[in-house]
């Protein structure tokens, strides 16, 4: 993948992560002034808080992966597996620009032992 296209994909991912981060922050601000509880809500506030925390963690993890991808781009190794050095197909990078492994390597890591 050429550097220009890689930069475009990473910039798009950064924008998407900022948007998600902003959504989580707005949700947290809104939680400070909750609506009066409703009998049907049950555990809804706790579930929402757990969901927000999970999304915030996902955003942090992806921001770290974005930083690593940008380092690889600057070093000229973007599009190569960090494990084996094998090429990661452009099709995979188009879908997941933060990919650090080939599909086969990632699948191997996800298999139960």
DRENDRENBA-678018 format. One record per atom (N, C-alpha, C, O): residue in three letters; x, z, y. Coordinates in pm, whole numbers, plus 50000, padded with zeros to 5 digits. Layout:
ALAXZY
...
//
This chain:
UNK500865000049883
UNK500005000050000
UNK500905000050123
UNK501905007250130
UNK500534991850221
UNK501384991450339
UNK501155003950426
UNK500105010450419
UNK502155007150506
UNK502125019450585
UNK500975019850685
UNK500415030550711
UNK500635008550740
UNK499545008150837
UNK498215012250773
UNK497465020150828
UNK497945006550655
UNK496705010050585
UNK496715024650543
UNK495705031550554
UNK497855029450494
UNK497975043550454
UNK497715052650574
UNK497015062650561
UNK498275049250689
UNK498075057350810
UNK496595057450847
UNK496065067950883
UNK495925046150838
UNK494495045350868
UNK493705054550776
UNK492835061950821
UNK494005054050646
UNK493295062550550
UNK493535077350579
UNK492595085350573
UNK494765081050610
UNK495065095050638
UNK494415099550768
UNK493935110850778
UNK494405090850868
UNK493735094350994
UNK492235096450972
UNK491635105551029
UNK491635087950889
UNK490215089450859
UNK489965102750787
UNK489005109750817
UNK490845106150693
UNK490695118750621
UNK490825130550716
UNK490075140250704
UNK491765129850810
UNK491935140650908
UNK490665142550990
UNK490225153751012
UNK490075131551034
UNK488835132151111
UNK487705138451030
UNK486945146651080
UNK487615134350904
UNK486575139650815
UNK486755154750795
UNK485775162250795
UNK487995159050779
UNK488265173350760
UNK487955181350887
UNK487435192450879
UNK488275175751001
UNK487945182551128
UNK486445184151143
UNK485955194451189
UNK485715173851105
UNK484255174351112
UNK483715185251019
UNK482855193151059
UNK484215185650896
UNK483795196050802
UNK484145209950854
UNK483335219150846
UNK485355211350907
UNK485785224250960
UNK484885228651076
UNK484525240351086
UNK484525219351161
UNK483615222451271
UNK482245226651221
UNK481635235751277
UNK481765220351117
UNK480475223951059
UNK480505238151006
UNK479575245951029
UNK481575241650935
UNK481705255150880
UNK481765265350993
UNK481125275850985
UNK482525262451097
UNK482625271751209
UNK481285273551279
UNK480925284651317
UNK480535262651295
UNK479195263851357
UNK478285272251270
UNK477535280651320
UNK478345269951138
UNK477525277851046
UNK477865292551056
UNK476965301051053
UNK479135295751066
UNK479545309851076
UNK479065316051206
UNK478635327651208
UNK479115308351316
UNK478595313551444
UNK477105315951434
UNK476595326051483
UNK476395306751370
UNK474945307951355
UNK474585320151270
UNK473545326251291
UNK475445323451174
UNK475165334951086
UNK475235348151162
UNK474615357951121
UNK475965348451273
UNK476065360951350
UNK474745364451418
UNK474505376051452
UNK473905354451438
UNK472585356751497
UNK471525351351401
UNK470865341351429
UNK471385358151288
UNK470475352951186
UNK469015353951227
UNK468635362151311
UNK468225345351165
UNK466775346151182
UNK466295358751111
UNK466975363751021
UNK465145363751149
UNK464615375251076
UNK464465371750929
UNK464095360550896
UNK464745381250840
UNK464645378150696
UNK463215374950656
UNK462245379950713
UNK463105366650559
UNK461815362750505
UNK461805366850358
UNK462825365550290
UNK460715371650311
UNK460655376850174
UNK461085366650070
UNK461595370449965
UNK460895353650097
UNK461235343349999
UNK462715339650001
UNK463195332649911
UNK463435344150102
UNK464835340450113
UNK465695346750005
UNK466685340749963
UNK465355358549960
UNK466115365049854
UNK467585365949888
UNK467955372449986
UNK468435359549809
UNK469875360149827
UNK470405348649912
UNK471615346149914
UNK469525341649980
UNK469945329750055
UNK471115332250149
UNK472045324250149
UNK471125343050230
UNK472275345050319
UNK473595346550243
UNK474625341450287
UNK473575353650132
UNK474805355450055
UNK475265342149995
UNK476465339149993
UNK474325334349947
UNK474665321449889
UNK475235312249997
UNK476225305349973
UNK474635312350114
UNK475135304150224
UNK476545308350262
UNK477405299850286
UNK476795321350269
UNK478115326350305
UNK479155322150201
UNK480255317850236
UNK478805323450073
UNK479725319349967
UNK479995304349972
UNK481125299949951
UNK478965296750001
UNK479135282250012
UNK480045278850129
UNK480955270550116
UNK479815285250243
UNK480665282950360
UNK482115286550331
UNK483025279350372
UNK482335297550261
UNK483695301650227
UNK484345291650132
UNK485535288650146
UNK483575286550037
UNK484115276649944
UNK484465263650017
UNK485505257649989
UNK483615259450108
UNK483885247350186
UNK485115249550274
UNK485965240650285
UNK485215261250336
UNK486385264150420
UNK487675263850338
UNK488685258750385
UNK487635269150217
UNK488805268850130
UNK489145254550091
UNK490315250750089
UNK488135246650059
UNK488345232550026
UNK489005225250144
UNK489935217450125
UNK488515227850263
UNK489075221450382
UNK490535225450399
UNK491375216850427
UNK490845238250383
UNK492245242750395
UNK493125236050290
UNK494235231650320
UNK492645235250168
UNK493415228950060
UNK493665214150091
UNK494765208950070
UNK492635207450141
UNK492785193150171
UNK493655190950294
UNK494355180850303
UNK493615200150390
UNK494515199050505
UNK495965200350461
UNK496835193350512
UNK496225209350367
UNK497585210850314
UNK497985198150239
UNK499125193550251
UNK497065192350161
UNK497345179950089
UNK497575168450188
UNK498415159850163
UNK496845168450298
UNK497035158350402
UNK498425159350462
UNK499105149250482
UNK498865171550490
UNK500205173550545
UNK501265168350447
UNK502245162050487
UNK501075171150318
UNK502025166150218
UNK502005150950211
UNK503065144650198
UNK500815144850220
UNK500695130250217
UNK501405124050338
UNK502065113850326
UNK501265130350454
UNK501935125250574
UNK503455126450560
UNK504185117750607
UNK503925137050496
UNK505365138450471
UNK505845127350378
UNK506915121550400
UNK505055124450274
UNK505425113550183
UNK505435100150255
UNK506295091750230
UNK504465098150344
UNK504415085650419
UNK505665084150505
UNK506275073550508
UNK506035094850574
UNK507225094550658
UNK508505092450576
UNK509445086050623
UNK508525097750455
UNK509705096550369
UNK509735083350291
UNK510735080150227
UNK508635075750298
UNK508585063050226
UNK508165064350081
UNK508315054850004
UNK507645075850042
UNK507235077649903
UNK505725078649885
UNK505235081849777
UNK504975075849992
UNK503515075849980
UNK503105065249879
UNK503645054149880
UNK502165068649793
UNK501695059149693
UNK502445060249562
UNK502245052149472
UNK503295070349552
UNK504015072949427
UNK503675087049380
UNK503485096149460
UNK503595088649250
UNK503315101649191
UNK504415111449229
UNK505605108349222
UNK504005123449270
UNK504995133749301
UNK505635139149174
UNK506685145449179
UNK505015136649060
UNK505545141448933
UNK506505131448871
UNK507645134748838
UNK506035119148855
UNK506815109348779
UNK507445098448864
UNK508345091448819
UNK506965096948987
UNK507445085949070
UNK506735072849043
UNK507025062849107
UNK505805072848946
UNK505045060748914
UNK504155056849032
UNK503695065349109
UNK503925043849044
UNK503055038949151
UNK501615043549128
UNK501105043149016
UNK500985047849234
UNK499555050949231
UNK498855038449284
UNK499145034049395
UNK497955032749206
UNK497305020249249
UNK496605021649383
UNK496025032049415
UNK496665010949462
UNK496005010849592
UNK494525014349580
UNK493965020949668
UNK493885010049471
UNK492465012849452
UNK492215027949449
UNK491225032749504
UNK493115035249384
UNK492985049949379
UNK493195055749519
UNK492455064649561
UNK494195050849590
UNK494495056149723
UNK493375052949822
UNK493135060749915
UNK492705041749804
UNK491565038549890
UNK490455048949873
UNK489795052649970
UNK490265053449751
UNK489215063349720
UNK489705077449753
UNK488945085549806
UNK490955080349720
UNK491525093649739
UNK492925092349800
UNK493925092449729
UNK492975091049934
UNK494275088749999
UNK495245100549985
UNK496435099050013
UNK494755112049944
UNK495615123649927
UNK496145124949786
UNK496815134749753
UNK495845115049701
UNK496265115549560
UNK497765117449551
UNK498555110549616
UNK498155127149467
UNK499565129949445
UNK500005125849305
UNK501205125349275
UNK499035122949220
UNK499315119349080
UNK498575106549044
UNK497595102849109
UNK499055100048940
UNK498295088648887
UNK497035094148821
UNK496935106148796
UNK496085085448794
UNK494855089648727
UNK495185095948592
UNK494605106248555
UNK496105089848519
UNK496465095048387
UNK497075109048397
UNK496745117848317
UNK497955111148493
UNK498565124348510
UNK497525134748549
UNK497525145848496
UNK496645131048641
UNK495595140448684
UNK494655143648567
UNK494265155148549
UNK494295133548489
UNK493415135848373
UNK494095144948272
UNK493445153648214
UNK495375143048251
UNK496115151548158
UNK496085166048204
UNK495925175148122
UNK496235168348334
UNK496205181948388
UNK494845188548374
UNK494745200748364
UNK493785180448371
UNK492425185948364
UNK491955188348221
UNK490935194948200
UNK492665183148124
UNK492265185247984
UNK492465199747945
UNK493455206047983
UNK491505205047869
UNK491695218747819
UNK492845219047718
UNK493065209447643
UNK493545230047718
UNK494675231547624
UNK494235235147487
UNK495065236747398
//
